Amino acid sequence: MDRSRYHGGCYRAANWIELGPTSGRGRMDRANRRQGAAVKTVLVYPLVKDAAARLRQER
């Protein structure tokens, strides 16, 4: 979600979880040269009850 264009109220009202901002590099920037792309906020929605525990468990 682009914070400069949207505030994300509908996501927060629907219990989405904010993980934090991106680095703003862009998908095609493999060499870390391009700066200035839009920094976006990453939001996730857990599809199972114990999603956090499943992500933390070792395999």
Secondary structure, 3 states (H helix, E strand, C coil): CECCCCCCHHHHHCCCEEEEECCCCCCCCCCCCCCCCCCEEEEECCCCCCHHHHHHCCC
